[in-house]
Amino acid sequence: MAATLAEDPEWSAQAWEQLSHSVDQLTSGEAYRFHAFELPEDHPACVLGVDVDFILDEEDVLRVVS
């Protein structure tokens, strides 16, 4: 079996700290801002282009950020 960096507790903790912000925001009911290129390719909002920013607000409404 190949060893990965995720098996290193220090690296794993650092990776979780960097990658968990969006999950933390969403689970705590906060608004989350993200870029269109983070959406799945078949998402209807992709017709707006990849250089658009969105916010998923506290009421789970997806809005374009101007």
PDBQT receptor file of N, H, CA, C and O in Angstrom, charges set to zero:
ATOM      1  N   MET A   1       0.847  -1.178   0.000  1.00  0.00    +0.000 N 
ATOM      2  CA  MET A   1       0.000   0.000   0.000  1.00  0.00    +0.000 C 
ATOM      3  C   MET A   1       0.894   1.244   0.000  1.00  0.00    +0.000 C 
ATOM      4  O   MET A   1       1.910   1.285   0.694  1.00  0.00    +0.000 OA
ATOM      5  N   ALA A   2       0.520   2.226  -0.759  1.00  0.00    +0.000 N 
ATOM      6  H   ALA A   2      -0.305   2.194  -1.322  1.00  0.00    +0.000 HD
ATOM      7  CA  ALA A   2       1.304   3.456  -0.858  1.00  0.00    +0.000 C 
ATOM      8  C   ALA A   2       0.967   4.399   0.297  1.00  0.00    +0.000 C 
ATOM      9  O   ALA A   2      -0.194   4.526   0.688  1.00  0.00    +0.000 OA
ATOM     10  N   ALA A   3       1.973   5.044   0.825  1.00  0.00    +0.000 N 
ATOM     11  H   ALA A   3       2.916   4.941   0.507  1.00  0.00    +0.000 HD
ATOM     12  CA  ALA A   3       1.765   6.038   1.876  1.00  0.00    +0.000 C 
ATOM     13  C   ALA A   3       1.368   7.361   1.237  1.00  0.00    +0.000 C 
ATOM     14  O   ALA A   3       1.846   7.698   0.154  1.00  0.00    +0.000 OA
ATOM     15  N   THR A   4       0.504   8.103   1.897  1.00  0.00    +0.000 N 
ATOM     16  H   THR A   4       0.116   7.828   2.777  1.00  0.00    +0.000 HD
ATOM     17  CA  THR A   4       0.097   9.418   1.412  1.00  0.00    +0.000 C 
ATOM     18  C   THR A   4       0.360  10.468   2.477  1.00  0.00    +0.000 C 
ATOM     19  O   THR A   4       0.561  10.155   3.651  1.00  0.00    +0.000 OA
ATOM     20  N   LEU A   5       0.353  11.728   2.037  1.00  0.00    +0.000 N 
ATOM     21  H   LEU A   5       0.190  11.982   1.084  1.00  0.00    +0.000 HD
ATOM     22  CA  LEU A   5       0.548  12.811   2.999  1.00  0.00    +0.000 C 
ATOM     23  C   LEU A   5      -0.598  12.887   3.995  1.00  0.00    +0.000 C 
ATOM     24  O   LEU A   5      -0.423  13.386   5.107  1.00  0.00    +0.000 OA
ATOM     25  N   ALA A   6      -1.783  12.393   3.602  1.00  0.00    +0.000 N 
ATOM     26  H   ALA A   6      -1.926  11.988   2.699  1.00  0.00    +0.000 HD
ATOM     27  CA  ALA A   6      -2.929  12.430   4.507  1.00  0.00    +0.000 C 
ATOM     28  C   ALA A   6      -2.716  11.556   5.736  1.00  0.00    +0.000 C 
ATOM     29  O   ALA A   6      -3.389  11.740   6.751  1.00  0.00    +0.000 OA
ATOM     30  N   GLU A   7      -1.790  10.610   5.655  1.00  0.00    +0.000 N 
ATOM     31  H   GLU A   7      -1.244  10.461   4.831  1.00  0.00    +0.000 HD
ATOM     32  CA  GLU A   7      -1.503   9.758   6.801  1.00  0.00    +0.000 C 
ATOM     33  C   GLU A   7      -0.642  10.468   7.844  1.00  0.00    +0.000 C 
ATOM     34  O   GLU A   7      -0.538  10.013   8.983  1.00  0.00    +0.000 OA
ATOM     35  N   ASP A   8      -0.028  11.578   7.453  1.00  0.00    +0.000 N 
ATOM     36  H   ASP A   8      -0.113  11.948   6.528  1.00  0.00    +0.000 HD
ATOM     37  CA  ASP A   8       0.774  12.376   8.373  1.00  0.00    +0.000 C 
ATOM     38  C   ASP A   8      -0.172  13.280   9.151  1.00  0.00    +0.000 C 
ATOM     39  O   ASP A   8      -0.796  14.155   8.550  1.00  0.00    +0.000 OA
ATOM     40  N   PRO A   9      -0.303  13.107  10.453  1.00  0.00    +0.000 N 
ATOM     41  CA  PRO A   9      -1.277  13.894  11.234  1.00  0.00    +0.000 C 
ATOM     42  C   PRO A   9      -1.093  15.406  11.115  1.00  0.00    +0.000 C 
ATOM     43  O   PRO A   9      -2.077  16.145  11.079  1.00  0.00    +0.000 OA
ATOM     44  N   GLU A  10       0.138  15.868  11.056  1.00  0.00    +0.000 N 
ATOM     45  H   GLU A  10       0.937  15.268  11.085  1.00  0.00    +0.000 HD
ATOM     46  CA  GLU A  10       0.370  17.312  10.951  1.00  0.00    +0.000 C 
ATOM     47  C   GLU A  10      -0.126  17.845   9.609  1.00  0.00    +0.000 C 
ATOM     48  O   GLU A  10      -0.795  18.877   9.563  1.00  0.00    +0.000 OA
ATOM     49  N   TRP A  11       0.196  17.149   8.516  1.00  0.00    +0.000 N 
ATOM     50  H   TRP A  11       0.740  16.310   8.554  1.00  0.00    +0.000 HD
ATOM     51  CA  TRP A  11      -0.257  17.574   7.194  1.00  0.00    +0.000 C 
ATOM     52  C   TRP A  11      -1.762  17.449   7.085  1.00  0.00    +0.000 C 
ATOM     53  O   TRP A  11      -2.419  18.328   6.529  1.00  0.00    +0.000 OA
ATOM     54  N   SER A  12      -2.308  16.381   7.603  1.00  0.00    +0.000 N 
ATOM     55  H   SER A  12      -1.774  15.667   8.056  1.00  0.00    +0.000 HD
ATOM     56  CA  SER A  12      -3.750  16.155   7.537  1.00  0.00    +0.000 C 
ATOM     57  C   SER A  12      -4.502  17.280   8.246  1.00  0.00    +0.000 C 
ATOM     58  O   SER A  12      -5.511  17.764   7.734  1.00  0.00    +0.000 OA
ATOM     59  N   ALA A  13      -4.030  17.695   9.398  1.00  0.00    +0.000 N 
ATOM     60  H   ALA A  13      -3.210  17.302   9.814  1.00  0.00    +0.000 HD
ATOM     61  CA  ALA A  13      -4.663  18.790  10.137  1.00  0.00    +0.000 C 
ATOM     62  C   ALA A  13      -4.574  20.094   9.354  1.00  0.00    +0.000 C 
ATOM     63  O   ALA A  13      -5.534  20.863   9.328  1.00  0.00    +0.000 OA
ATOM     64  N   GLN A  14      -3.439  20.352   8.720  1.00  0.00    +0.000 N 
ATOM     65  H   GLN A  14      -2.658  19.727   8.741  1.00  0.00    +0.000 HD
ATOM     66  CA  GLN A  14      -3.269  21.568   7.935  1.00  0.00    +0.000 C 
ATOM     67  C   GLN A  14      -4.194  21.554   6.721  1.00  0.00    +0.000 C 
ATOM     68  O   GLN A  14      -4.807  22.570   6.393  1.00  0.00    +0.000 OA
ATOM     69  N   ALA A  15      -4.295  20.413   6.060  1.00  0.00    +0.000 N 
ATOM     70  H   ALA A  15      -3.797  19.588   6.326  1.00  0.00    +0.000 HD
ATOM     71  CA  ALA A  15      -5.184  20.298   4.899  1.00  0.00    +0.000 C 
ATOM     72  C   ALA A  15      -6.629  20.524   5.313  1.00  0.00    +0.000 C 
ATOM     73  O   ALA A  15      -7.364  21.242   4.635  1.00  0.00    +0.000 OA
ATOM     74  N   TRP A  16      -7.041  19.921   6.416  1.00  0.00    +0.000 N 
ATOM     75  H   TRP A  16      -6.444  19.338   6.967  1.00  0.00    +0.000 HD
ATOM     76  CA  TRP A  16      -8.418  20.100   6.886  1.00  0.00    +0.000 C 
ATOM     77  C   TRP A  16      -8.681  21.569   7.215  1.00  0.00    +0.000 C 
ATOM     78  O   TRP A  16      -9.746  22.091   6.888  1.00  0.00    +0.000 OA
ATOM     79  N   GLU A  17      -7.737  22.229   7.846  1.00  0.00    +0.000 N 
ATOM     80  H   GLU A  17      -6.872  21.805   8.111  1.00  0.00    +0.000 HD
ATOM     81  CA  GLU A  17      -7.901  23.641   8.192  1.00  0.00    +0.000 C 
ATOM     82  C   GLU A  17      -8.111  24.490   6.944  1.00  0.00    +0.000 C 
ATOM     83  O   GLU A  17      -8.941  25.400   6.942  1.00  0.00    +0.000 OA
ATOM     84  N   GLN A  18      -7.369  24.199   5.892  1.00  0.00    +0.000 N 
ATOM     85  H   GLN A  18      -6.695  23.460   5.894  1.00  0.00    +0.000 HD
ATOM     86  CA  GLN A  18      -7.466  24.977   4.657  1.00  0.00    +0.000 C 
ATOM     87  C   GLN A  18      -8.741  24.664   3.870  1.00  0.00    +0.000 C 
ATOM     88  O   GLN A  18      -9.329  25.561   3.267  1.00  0.00    +0.000 OA
ATOM     89  N   LEU A  19      -9.167  23.415   3.871  1.00  0.00    +0.000 N 
ATOM     90  H   LEU A  19      -8.689  22.686   4.360  1.00  0.00    +0.000 HD
ATOM     91  CA  LEU A  19     -10.253  22.985   3.007  1.00  0.00    +0.000 C 
ATOM     92  C   LEU A  19     -11.628  22.977   3.671  1.00  0.00    +0.000 C 
ATOM     93  O   LEU A  19     -12.637  22.825   2.982  1.00  0.00    +0.000 OA
ATOM     94  N   SER A  20     -11.691  23.134   4.974  1.00  0.00    +0.000 N 
ATOM     95  H   SER A  20     -10.872  23.257   5.534  1.00  0.00    +0.000 HD
ATOM     96  CA  SER A  20     -12.969  22.989   5.665  1.00  0.00    +0.000 C 
ATOM     97  C   SER A  20     -13.742  24.287   5.833  1.00  0.00    +0.000 C 
ATOM     98  O   SER A  20     -14.861  24.261   6.345  1.00  0.00    +0.000 OA
ATOM     99  N   HIS A  21     -13.187  25.425   5.420  1.00  0.00    +0.000 N 
ATOM    100  H   HIS A  21     -12.278  25.446   5.004  1.00  0.00    +0.000 HD
ATOM    101  CA  HIS A  21     -13.864  26.708   5.645  1.00  0.00    +0.000 C 
ATOM    102  C   HIS A  21     -15.253  26.748   5.020  1.00  0.00    +0.000 C 
ATOM    103  O   HIS A  21     -16.203  27.205   5.656  1.00  0.00    +0.000 OA
ATOM    104  N   SER A  22     -15.382  26.281   3.796  1.00  0.00    +0.000 N 
ATOM    105  H   SER A  22     -14.610  25.910   3.280  1.00  0.00    +0.000 HD
ATOM    106  CA  SER A  22     -16.691  26.321   3.150  1.00  0.00    +0.000 C 
ATOM    107  C   SER A  22     -17.681  25.424   3.873  1.00  0.00    +0.000 C 
ATOM    108  O   SER A  22     -18.844  25.792   4.036  1.00  0.00    +0.000 OA
ATOM    109  N   VAL A  23     -17.241  24.262   4.305  1.00  0.00    +0.000 N 
ATOM    110  H   VAL A  23     -16.296  23.963   4.172  1.00  0.00    +0.000 HD
ATOM    111  CA  VAL A  23     -18.125  23.352   5.038  1.00  0.00    +0.000 C 
ATOM    112  C   VAL A  23     -18.525  23.985   6.359  1.00  0.00    +0.000 C 
ATOM    113  O   VAL A  23     -19.692  23.928   6.746  1.00  0.00    +0.000 OA
ATOM    114  N   ASP A  24     -17.574  24.583   7.049  1.00  0.00    +0.000 N 
ATOM    115  H   ASP A  24     -16.626  24.630   6.734  1.00  0.00    +0.000 HD
ATOM    116  CA  ASP A  24     -17.871  25.230   8.326  1.00  0.00    +0.000 C 
ATOM    117  C   ASP A  24     -18.896  26.345   8.153  1.00  0.00    +0.000 C 
ATOM    118  O   ASP A  24     -19.826  26.465   8.950  1.00  0.00    +0.000 OA
ATOM    119  N   GLN A  25     -18.729  27.158   7.116  1.00  0.00    +0.000 N 
ATOM    120  H   GLN A  25     -17.973  27.060   6.468  1.00  0.00    +0.000 HD
ATOM    121  CA  GLN A  25     -19.672  28.252   6.866  1.00  0.00    +0.000 C 
ATOM    122  C   GLN A  25     -21.065  27.721   6.577  1.00  0.00    +0.000 C 
ATOM    123  O   GLN A  25     -22.049  28.214   7.129  1.00  0.00    +0.000 OA
ATOM    124  N   LEU A  26     -21.152  26.724   5.719  1.00  0.00    +0.000 N 
ATOM    125  H   LEU A  26     -20.353  26.324   5.270  1.00  0.00    +0.000 HD
ATOM    126  CA  LEU A  26     -22.453  26.191   5.336  1.00  0.00    +0.000 C 
ATOM    127  C   LEU A  26     -23.149  25.499   6.498  1.00  0.00    +0.000 C 
ATOM    128  O   LEU A  26     -24.356  25.661   6.671  1.00  0.00    +0.000 OA
ATOM    129  N   THR A  27     -22.417  24.733   7.296  1.00  0.00    +0.000 N 
ATOM    130  H   THR A  27     -21.436  24.601   7.155  1.00  0.00    +0.000 HD
ATOM    131  CA  THR A  27     -23.046  24.026   8.409  1.00  0.00    +0.000 C 
ATOM    132  C   THR A  27     -23.461  24.960   9.535  1.00  0.00    +0.000 C 
ATOM    133  O   THR A  27     -24.359  24.636  10.312  1.00  0.00    +0.000 OA
ATOM    134  N   SER A  28     -22.814  26.121   9.629  1.00  0.00    +0.000 N 
ATOM    135  H   SER A  28     -22.085  26.384   8.998  1.00  0.00    +0.000 HD
ATOM    136  CA  SER A  28     -23.192  27.070  10.675  1.00  0.00    +0.000 C 
ATOM    137  C   SER A  28     -24.240  28.071  10.187  1.00  0.00    +0.000 C 
ATOM    138  O   SER A  28     -24.623  28.978  10.926  1.00  0.00    +0.000 OA
ATOM    139  N   GLY A  29     -24.701  27.908   8.947  1.00  0.00    +0.000 N 
ATOM    140  H   GLY A  29     -24.389  27.171   8.347  1.00  0.00    +0.000 HD
ATOM    141  CA  GLY A  29     -25.761  28.771   8.435  1.00  0.00    +0.000 C 
ATOM    142  C   GLY A  29     -25.288  30.110   7.913  1.00  0.00    +0.000 C 
ATOM    143  O   GLY A  29     -26.101  31.012   7.712  1.00  0.00    +0.000 OA
ATOM    144  N   GLU A  30     -23.996  30.262   7.688  1.00  0.00    +0.000 N 
ATOM    145  H   GLU A  30     -23.335  29.529   7.851  1.00  0.00    +0.000 HD
ATOM    146  CA  GLU A  30     -23.450  31.514   7.159  1.00  0.00    +0.000 C 
ATOM    147  C   GLU A  30     -23.501  31.504   5.631  1.00  0.00    +0.000 C 
ATOM    148  O   GLU A  30     -23.605  30.449   5.006  1.00  0.00    +0.000 OA
ATOM    149  N   ALA A  31     -23.428  32.676   5.057  1.00  0.00    +0.000 N 
ATOM    150  H   ALA A  31     -23.344  33.533   5.565  1.00  0.00    +0.000 HD
ATOM    151  CA  ALA A  31     -23.350  32.797   3.602  1.00  0.00    +0.000 C 
ATOM    152  C   ALA A  31     -21.970  32.331   3.147  1.00  0.00    +0.000 C 
ATOM    153  O   ALA A  31     -20.980  32.477   3.864  1.00  0.00    +0.000 OA
ATOM    154  N   TYR A  32     -21.926  31.767   1.941  1.00  0.00    +0.000 N 
ATOM    155  H   TYR A  32     -22.730  31.648   1.359  1.00  0.00    +0.000 HD
ATOM    156  CA  TYR A  32     -20.670  31.266   1.386  1.00  0.00    +0.000 C 
ATOM    157  C   TYR A  32     -20.479  31.839  -0.004  1.00  0.00    +0.000 C 
ATOM    158  O   TYR A  32     -21.347  31.693  -0.865  1.00  0.00    +0.000 OA
ATOM    159  N   ARG A  33     -19.349  32.490  -0.226  1.00  0.00    +0.000 N 
ATOM    160  H   ARG A  33     -18.644  32.609   0.473  1.00  0.00    +0.000 HD
ATOM    161  CA  ARG A  33     -19.031  33.085  -1.529  1.00  0.00    +0.000 C 
ATOM    162  C   ARG A  33     -18.083  32.163  -2.280  1.00  0.00    +0.000 C 
ATOM    163  O   ARG A  33     -17.141  31.624  -1.698  1.00  0.00    +0.000 OA
ATOM    164  N   PHE A  34     -18.335  31.980  -3.586  1.00  0.00    +0.000 N 
ATOM    165  H   PHE A  34     -19.100  32.417  -4.059  1.00  0.00    +0.000 HD
ATOM    166  CA  PHE A  34     -17.489  31.116  -4.394  1.00  0.00    +0.000 C 
ATOM    167  C   PHE A  34     -17.518  31.558  -5.848  1.00  0.00    +0.000 C 
ATOM    168  O   PHE A  34     -18.305  32.425  -6.227  1.00  0.00    +0.000 OA
ATOM    169  N   HIS A  35     -16.660  30.961  -6.656  1.00  0.00    +0.000 N 
ATOM    170  H   HIS A  35     -16.021  30.256  -6.348  1.00  0.00    +0.000 HD
ATOM    171  CA  HIS A  35     -16.522  31.293  -8.071  1.00  0.00    +0.000 C 
ATOM    172  C   HIS A  35     -17.298  30.294  -8.931  1.00  0.00    +0.000 C 
ATOM    173  O   HIS A  35     -17.496  29.146  -8.531  1.00  0.00    +0.000 OA
ATOM    174  N   ALA A  36     -17.727  30.728 -10.094  1.00  0.00    +0.000 N 
ATOM    175  H   ALA A  36     -17.566  31.660 -10.419  1.00  0.00    +0.000 HD
ATOM    176  CA  ALA A  36     -18.511  29.879 -10.993  1.00  0.00    +0.000 C 
ATOM    177  C   ALA A  36     -17.748  28.630 -11.404  1.00  0.00    +0.000 C 
ATOM    178  O   ALA A  36     -18.359  27.584 -11.621  1.00  0.00    +0.000 OA
ATOM    179  N   PHE A  37     -16.420  28.715 -11.515  1.00  0.00    +0.000 N 
ATOM    180  H   PHE A  37     -15.923  29.565 -11.339  1.00  0.00    +0.000 HD
ATOM    181  CA  PHE A  37     -15.666  27.539 -11.939  1.00  0.00    +0.000 C 
ATOM    182  C   PHE A  37     -15.701  26.417 -10.902  1.00  0.00    +0.000 C 
ATOM    183  O   PHE A  37     -15.265  25.301 -11.186  1.00  0.00    +0.000 OA
ATOM    184  N   GLU A  38     -16.220  26.703  -9.693  1.00  0.00    +0.000 N 
ATOM    185  H   GLU A  38     -16.574  27.609  -9.462  1.00  0.00    +0.000 HD
ATOM    186  CA  GLU A  38     -16.357  25.669  -8.672  1.00  0.00    +0.000 C 
ATOM    187  C   GLU A  38     -17.658  24.874  -8.823  1.00  0.00    +0.000 C 
ATOM    188  O   GLU A  38     -17.840  23.855  -8.158  1.00  0.00    +0.000 OA
ATOM    189  N   LEU A  39     -18.555  25.331  -9.686  1.00  0.00    +0.000 N 
ATOM    190  H   LEU A  39     -18.407  26.160 -10.227  1.00  0.00    +0.000 HD
ATOM    191  CA  LEU A  39     -19.825  24.630  -9.908  1.00  0.00    +0.000 C 
ATOM    192  C   LEU A  39     -19.624  23.426 -10.815  1.00  0.00    +0.000 C 
ATOM    193  O   LEU A  39     -18.676  23.395 -11.599  1.00  0.00    +0.000 OA
ATOM    194  N   PRO A  40     -20.510  22.429 -10.718  1.00  0.00    +0.000 N 
ATOM    195  CA  PRO A  40     -20.449  21.320 -11.673  1.00  0.00    +0.000 C 
ATOM    196  C   PRO A  40     -20.701  21.847 -13.090  1.00  0.00    +0.000 C 
ATOM    197  O   PRO A  40     -21.421  22.829 -13.269  1.00  0.00    +0.000 OA
ATOM    198  N   GLU A  41     -20.116  21.203 -14.079  1.00  0.00    +0.000 N 
ATOM    199  H   GLU A  41     -19.531  20.405 -13.934  1.00  0.00    +0.000 HD
ATOM    200  CA  GLU A  41     -20.211  21.676 -15.463  1.00  0.00    +0.000 C 
ATOM    201  C   GLU A  41     -21.645  21.802 -15.956  1.00  0.00    +0.000 C 
ATOM    202  O   GLU A  41     -21.933  22.657 -16.793  1.00  0.00    +0.000 OA
ATOM    203  N   ASP A  42     -22.545  20.971 -15.454  1.00  0.00    +0.000 N 
ATOM    204  H   ASP A  42     -22.311  20.277 -14.773  1.00  0.00    +0.000 HD
ATOM    205  CA  ASP A  42     -23.923  20.982 -15.933  1.00  0.00    +0.000 C 
ATOM    206  C   ASP A  42     -24.858  21.856 -15.093  1.00  0.00    +0.000 C 
ATOM    207  O   ASP A  42     -26.074  21.818 -15.281  1.00  0.00    +0.000 OA
ATOM    208  N   HIS A  43     -24.298  22.644 -14.168  1.00  0.00    +0.000 N 
ATOM    209  H   HIS A  43     -23.311  22.675 -14.015  1.00  0.00    +0.000 HD
ATOM    210  CA  HIS A  43     -25.133  23.523 -13.342  1.00  0.00    +0.000 C 
ATOM    211  C   HIS A  43     -25.705  24.644 -14.215  1.00  0.00    +0.000 C 
ATOM    212  O   HIS A  43     -24.974  25.224 -15.018  1.00  0.00    +0.000 OA
ATOM    213  N   PRO A  44     -26.998  24.961 -14.074  1.00  0.00    +0.000 N 
ATOM    214  CA  PRO A  44     -27.618  26.001 -14.910  1.00  0.00    +0.000 C 
ATOM    215  C   PRO A  44     -26.936  27.372 -14.820  1.00  0.00    +0.000 C 
ATOM    216  O   PRO A  44     -26.960  28.135 -15.786  1.00  0.00    +0.000 OA
ATOM    217  N   ALA A  45     -26.337  27.687 -13.688  1.00  0.00    +0.000 N 
ATOM    218  H   ALA A  45     -26.317  27.068 -12.904  1.00  0.00    +0.000 HD
ATOM    219  CA  ALA A  45     -25.695  28.997 -13.523  1.00  0.00    +0.000 C 
ATOM    220  C   ALA A  45     -24.406  29.123 -14.324  1.00  0.00    +0.000 C 
ATOM    221  O   ALA A  45     -23.878  30.227 -14.455  1.00  0.00    +0.000 OA
ATOM    222  N   CYS A  46     -23.889  28.031 -14.859  1.00  0.00    +0.000 N 
ATOM    223  H   CYS A  46     -24.319  27.134 -14.753  1.00  0.00    +0.000 HD
ATOM    224  CA  CYS A  46     -22.647  28.075 -15.641  1.00  0.00    +0.000 C 
ATOM    225  C   CYS A  46     -22.810  28.847 -16.949  1.00  0.00    +0.000 C 
ATOM    226  O   CYS A  46     -21.816  29.236 -17.562  1.00  0.00    +0.000 OA
ATOM    227  N   VAL A  47     -24.030  29.071 -17.376  1.00  0.00    +0.000 N 
ATOM    228  H   VAL A  47     -24.838  28.756 -16.878  1.00  0.00    +0.000 HD
ATOM    229  CA  VAL A  47     -24.235  29.839 -18.614  1.00  0.00    +0.000 C 
ATOM    230  C   VAL A  47     -23.771  31.281 -18.444  1.00  0.00    +0.000 C 
ATOM    231  O   VAL A  47     -23.588  31.990 -19.434  1.00  0.00    +0.000 OA
ATOM    232  N   LEU A  48     -23.581  31.720 -17.216  1.00  0.00    +0.000 N 
ATOM    233  H   LEU A  48     -23.729  31.144 -16.412  1.00  0.00    +0.000 HD
ATOM    234  CA  LEU A  48     -23.132  33.091 -16.952  1.00  0.00    +0.000 C 
ATOM    235  C   LEU A  48     -21.629  33.252 -17.159  1.00  0.00    +0.000 C 
ATOM    236  O   LEU A  48     -21.132  34.377 -17.215  1.00  0.00    +0.000 OA
ATOM    237  N   GLY A  49     -20.905  32.149 -17.274  1.00  0.00    +0.000 N 
ATOM    238  H   GLY A  49     -21.310  31.236 -17.229  1.00  0.00    +0.000 HD
ATOM    239  CA  GLY A  49     -19.465  32.204 -17.468  1.00  0.00    +0.000 C 
ATOM    240  C   GLY A  49     -18.705  31.782 -16.231  1.00  0.00    +0.000 C 
ATOM    241  O   GLY A  49     -19.272  31.684 -15.143  1.00  0.00    +0.000 OA
ATOM    242  N   VAL A  50     -17.413  31.531 -16.402  1.00  0.00    +0.000 N 
ATOM    243  H   VAL A  50     -16.952  31.611 -17.286  1.00  0.00    +0.000 HD
ATOM    244  CA  VAL A  50     -16.597  31.063 -15.282  1.00  0.00    +0.000 C 
ATOM    245  C   VAL A  50     -16.009  32.197 -14.451  1.00  0.00    +0.000 C 
ATOM    246  O   VAL A  50     -15.445  31.953 -13.384  1.00  0.00    +0.000 OA
ATOM    247  N   ASP A  51     -16.134  33.427 -14.926  1.00  0.00    +0.000 N 
ATOM    248  H   ASP A  51     -16.591  33.625 -15.793  1.00  0.00    +0.000 HD
ATOM    249  CA  ASP A  51     -15.548  34.553 -14.192  1.00  0.00    +0.000 C 
ATOM    250  C   ASP A  51     -16.569  35.273 -13.313  1.00  0.00    +0.000 C 
ATOM    251  O   ASP A  51     -16.366  36.428 -12.941  1.00  0.00    +0.000 OA
ATOM    252  N   VAL A  52     -17.655  34.596 -12.985  1.00  0.00    +0.000 N 
ATOM    253  H   VAL A  52     -17.820  33.658 -13.287  1.00  0.00    +0.000 HD
ATOM    254  CA  VAL A  52     -18.716  35.173 -12.158  1.00  0.00    +0.000 C 
ATOM    255  C   VAL A  52     -18.555  34.667 -10.727  1.00  0.00    +0.000 C 
ATOM    256  O   VAL A  52     -18.192  33.511 -10.510  1.00  0.00    +0.000 OA
ATOM    257  N   ASP A  53     -18.824  35.529  -9.759  1.00  0.00    +0.000 N 
ATOM    258  H   ASP A  53     -19.119  36.468  -9.935  1.00  0.00    +0.000 HD
ATOM    259  CA  ASP A  53     -18.826  35.118  -8.360  1.00  0.00    +0.000 C 
ATOM    260  C   ASP A  53     -20.268  34.969  -7.893  1.00  0.00    +0.000 C 
ATOM    261  O   ASP A  53     -21.162  35.704  -8.311  1.00  0.00    +0.000 OA
ATOM    262  N   PHE A  54     -20.459  34.004  -7.021  1.00  0.00    +0.000 N 
ATOM    263  H   PHE A  54     -19.732  33.407  -6.682  1.00  0.00    +0.000 HD
ATOM    264  CA  PHE A  54     -21.775  33.744  -6.450  1.00  0.00    +0.000 C 
ATOM    265  C   PHE A  54     -21.697  33.786  -4.937  1.00  0.00    +0.000 C 
ATOM    266  O   PHE A  54     -20.622  33.698  -4.344  1.00  0.00    +0.000 OA
ATOM    267  N   ILE A  55     -22.849  33.921  -4.337  1.00  0.00    +0.000 N 
ATOM    268  H   ILE A  55     -23.722  33.993  -4.818  1.00  0.00    +0.000 HD
ATOM    269  CA  ILE A  55     -22.962  33.760  -2.894  1.00  0.00    +0.000 C 
ATOM    270  C   ILE A  55     -24.173  32.874  -2.643  1.00  0.00    +0.000 C 
ATOM    271  O   ILE A  55     -25.255  33.107  -3.182  1.00  0.00    +0.000 OA
ATOM    272  N   LEU A  56     -23.974  31.865  -1.824  1.00  0.00    +0.000 N 
ATOM    273  H   LEU A  56     -23.095  31.675  -1.387  1.00  0.00    +0.000 HD
ATOM    274  CA  LEU A  56     -25.064  31.036  -1.348  1.00  0.00    +0.000 C 
ATOM    275  C   LEU A  56     -25.407  31.601   0.018  1.00  0.00    +0.000 C 
ATOM    276  O   LEU A  56     -24.652  31.442   0.977  1.00  0.00    +0.000 OA
ATOM    277  N   ASP A  57     -26.558  32.265   0.096  1.00  0.00    +0.000 N 
ATOM    278  H   ASP A  57     -27.171  32.394  -0.683  1.00  0.00    +0.000 HD
ATOM    279  CA  ASP A  57     -26.856  33.004   1.324  1.00  0.00    +0.000 C 
ATOM    280  C   ASP A  57     -27.416  32.098   2.415  1.00  0.00    +0.000 C 
ATOM    281  O   ASP A  57     -27.553  30.888   2.236  1.00  0.00    +0.000 OA
ATOM    282  N   GLU A  58     -27.733  32.712   3.537  1.00  0.00    +0.000 N 
ATOM    283  H   GLU A  58     -27.621  33.695   3.682  1.00  0.00    +0.000 HD
ATOM    284  CA  GLU A  58     -28.193  32.002   4.712  1.00  0.00    +0.000 C 
ATOM    285  C   GLU A  58     -29.494  31.247   4.481  1.00  0.00    +0.000 C 
ATOM    286  O   GLU A  58     -29.810  30.313   5.219  1.00  0.00    +0.000 OA
ATOM    287  N   GLU A  59     -30.252  31.648   3.457  1.00  0.00    +0.000 N 
ATOM    288  H   GLU A  59     -29.995  32.407   2.859  1.00  0.00    +0.000 HD
ATOM    289  CA  GLU A  59     -31.528  31.006   3.153  1.00  0.00    +0.000 C 
ATOM    290  C   GLU A  59     -31.389  30.032   1.979  1.00  0.00    +0.000 C 
ATOM    291  O   GLU A  59     -32.388  29.647   1.371  1.00  0.00    +0.000 OA
ATOM    292  N   ASP A  60     -30.169  29.638   1.665  1.00  0.00    +0.000 N 
ATOM    293  H   ASP A  60     -29.358  29.951   2.159  1.00  0.00    +0.000 HD
ATOM    294  CA  ASP A  60     -29.859  28.700   0.575  1.00  0.00    +0.000 C 
ATOM    295  C   ASP A  60     -30.303  29.224  -0.792  1.00  0.00    +0.000 C 
ATOM    296  O   ASP A  60     -30.719  28.453  -1.657  1.00  0.00    +0.000 OA
ATOM    297  N   VAL A  61     -30.212  30.524  -0.974  1.00  0.00    +0.000 N 
ATOM    298  H   VAL A  61     -29.875  31.150  -0.271  1.00  0.00    +0.000 HD
ATOM    299  CA  VAL A  61     -30.512  31.147  -2.263  1.00  0.00    +0.000 C 
ATOM    300  C   VAL A  61     -29.183  31.495  -2.926  1.00  0.00    +0.000 C 
ATOM    301  O   VAL A  61     -28.322  32.132  -2.319  1.00  0.00    +0.000 OA
ATOM    302  N   LEU A  62     -29.030  31.067  -4.180  1.00  0.00    +0.000 N 
ATOM    303  H   LEU A  62     -29.730  30.550  -4.673  1.00  0.00    +0.000 HD
ATOM    304  CA  LEU A  62     -27.815  31.343  -4.927  1.00  0.00    +0.000 C 
ATOM    305  C   LEU A  62     -27.971  32.672  -5.643  1.00  0.00    +0.000 C 
ATOM    306  O   LEU A  62     -28.913  32.859  -6.413  1.00  0.00    +0.000 OA
ATOM    307  N   ARG A  63     -27.050  33.599  -5.391  1.00  0.00    +0.000 N 
ATOM    308  H   ARG A  63     -26.286  33.447  -4.764  1.00  0.00    +0.000 HD
ATOM    309  CA  ARG A  63     -27.120  34.933  -5.984  1.00  0.00    +0.000 C 
ATOM    310  C   ARG A  63     -25.801  35.279  -6.674  1.00  0.00    +0.000 C 
ATOM    311  O   ARG A  63     -24.733  34.847  -6.240  1.00  0.00    +0.000 OA
ATOM    312  N   VAL A  64     -25.883  36.055  -7.743  1.00  0.00    +0.000 N 
ATOM    313  H   VAL A  64     -26.750  36.406  -8.096  1.00  0.00    +0.000 HD
ATOM    314  CA  VAL A  64     -24.693  36.563  -8.410  1.00  0.00    +0.000 C 
ATOM    315  C   VAL A  64     -24.187  37.750  -7.595  1.00  0.00    +0.000 C 
ATOM    316  O   VAL A  64     -24.965  38.606  -7.174  1.00  0.00    +0.000 OA
ATOM    317  N   VAL A  65     -22.890  37.786  -7.383  1.00  0.00    +0.000 N 
ATOM    318  H   VAL A  65     -22.259  37.090  -7.725  1.00  0.00    +0.000 HD
ATOM    319  CA  VAL A  65     -22.270  38.899  -6.656  1.00  0.00    +0.000 C 
ATOM    320  C   VAL A  65     -21.835  39.929  -7.687  1.00  0.00    +0.000 C 
ATOM    321  O   VAL A  65     -21.117  39.606  -8.633  1.00  0.00    +0.000 OA
ATOM    322  N   SER A  66     -22.270  41.157  -7.502  1.00  0.00    +0.000 N 
ATOM    323  H   SER A  66     -22.853  41.419  -6.734  1.00  0.00    +0.000 HD
ATOM    324  CA  SER A  66     -21.910  42.211  -8.464  1.00  0.00    +0.000 C 
ATOM    325  C   SER A  66     -20.683  42.976  -8.022  1.00  0.00    +0.000 C 
ATOM    326  O   SER A  66     -20.246  43.895  -8.714  1.00  0.00    +0.000 OA
TER     327      SER A  66
